[in-house]
Amino acid sequence: MFTVISSLSNVQMQVSPQILEQGGALATISLIISSSIALLLVDSEYWNKWISSTTDMCTYPLLVVFAIIVIFKVIMIL
C-alpha cells in the first residue's frame, strides 16, 4: 500500500497556459454575474441575511481566484 501512495504522490501534471486562460475567463464571467446578482438583490425586498451570506460565499472565492489570475499574468509578463 505504501508503494501505491508513494507512486501516486510523485505524479506531476503539466498545465498549459491556454487551460489557465480558459479557466480565468470562466472565473471572471462568474465573478461579474455573481456581483451583478448581489447588487440587484441588495435593493430588493428579498434581501436578508441568508441571501447576503450566500452571495458572499460565491463572490469571495471568485475574488481570490481573480487576484491569483492577475498575479499569474503579471508574473508571465515579467
N, C-alpha and C positions, 0 to 999 in steps of 0.2 A: 504494500500500500504506500509506503514511503517513496518508492521509486516512481509511482504514478503521480504523486503530488509534486515531487521534485521535477519530474519531466514536464508537468503541466505548468509549473511556475516559471519555467525557462522559455516559454513561448513569447516571441516578440512579434508584435503586429505593426506593420508599417501603414500609416495613414497618409494618403496623398492630400496635397493642399486643395484639390478640387472637391474632395469629400467634405473637408472642413468649410469650404466656402458655401457649399450647398446647405450644410447644417447651420451655418451662420445666417444665411438668408432666411431659412425657416424660423430660426430663433428670433430674428429681428422682426419678421412679419407677425409672429406670435406675440412679441412684446408690444407692438403697435396695436394689435387687436385687443389684447388684454387691458392695456392702458386706456384705450378708447371706451371699452365697455365700462371700466371703473369710473371714468369721467362722466359718462352718460347716466350711470346709476346714482352718482353722488347727489344729483339734483332731483332725483325722482322720489316718490313716496315709498318706494320699496327698499330704500337704503336702510340697512340696520347693521348690527354688529356682526352677524353671521356673513352677510354679503361682503362686508369690509374685510373680514379675515380671509374669506375665500379669494377675493381678488388680490389681496396681499400675498397669499400663498402662491398664486400664479405669477404675479409680477416680479417679486423679489428674486426668485431663482433665474428668471429670464434676464433681469438686470445684471446679475452676476455673470451669466453666460455672455451677454453683450459686452461687458467690460473685459472679459477674457479674450473675446474675439478681437476687440480693439487693441489690446496689448499684444496679441499674436501678430496682428497686421503690422504694428509698429516694429516689432522685432524682425519680421520678414523684410521690411523696408531697410532697416539698418543692416 
